[in-house]
């Protein structure tokens, strides 16, 4: 392509982008936010209720927090398994992805999906296909912050 | 000898237009609940067909569609001299494995969702070229098999956007013969790959619309036809977003195919079926053609049909590497 043709193609691409931007419907942000707020809030409120209950039984805060996390992860895995969590996620978006339950959903959904390729090349190799980036960068940031803390306190 | 069947730059006309003597369509439960549910030969009760995986279910569906199309004309699988088929999955596994079971000479094709038109036009060339007397062109797609390959695990709770399309669970097959009774494939336009820089992997319609507009314009120019020559011009699976854009491109090109223009992706589902912009997938155009459309042609409600099947040649790998999504569209004219 010579320079002029390249320029023409760029203009064509830009014009087309303008056309697409004018026609393509935008996601309903307000509706999505309300759904995310309600569902995400409900998931967190459920966790809080459990936490309060466990604390009232006399459990220590650290133990109670871990227990609530375990229960929430179990519930998310369970509802993923019976095919309900994805229906919830369709509506709630970030509301069901951001809490710890969303993380559980990503892992269990992958495990279920790739089980058909066997336990080694399926489940084993691909269970973190969605959650992997969160783990990698979560660990990386944790190490980084740990190092900063070490330097600051020395 | 010059290419005497070629017209203009990209179009061929058939000398002895091959006849679509039989056809069959099999669709999934959701497609069966759509507005054309009653026009498909078979609506599956579930997505697995007694198989253990989506991929195995898809190939079984494709295989059954081929057998059904042949059996509707009292033919055996062995009567098909060649099978041309393709699908959306990596290495076109559905077509390859269906062909393994059918055990007939086989050409595997890939044109993303445009594959039905590709299979039809190549099939028509093979028959009109007197290489074969009878062959089958078929394609399939499966919502969950495509979903896990192109998007996310099926049970993952993700939110779609209004431009997302729902991959149809469907298969369609046509029997092409050099003589017989039925609608005829009269002309075809081989599309160019057109890429206007679209990168949104949740919006195939915008990626494909320029290819559809280009192929339609070229087809009409090559054959010196006006858009109203056809009773119905149908694009493959642009769905609502892509169709709205394509209509603007048609106007730019001086074509106004309305009101006899529509899109298989828009037609296949009801708006209430929670499919966002509409349907897509190789099975979308295939099932619409081998279901309601050819039925209407047989009844004489449509006499001249132009199917412009569209394909987004999207690959997650290339998208992650920063590439845009190329589109392609092939046009096939079917006339009574």
Interface residues (C-beta under 8 A of the other chain):
Chain A: X12 X13 X16 X17 X19 X20 X23 X24 X25 X26 X27 X28 X32 X80 X81 X83 X85 X86 X87 X88 X89 X90 X91 X92 X93 X94 X96 X97 X102 X105 X106 X108 X109 X110 X112 X113 X114 X116 X129 X130
Chain B: X52 X53 X148 X152 X153 X154 X155 X156 X157 X158 X159 X160 X161 X162 X163 X196 X197 X198 X203 X206 X210 X241 X244 X245 X248 X249 X274
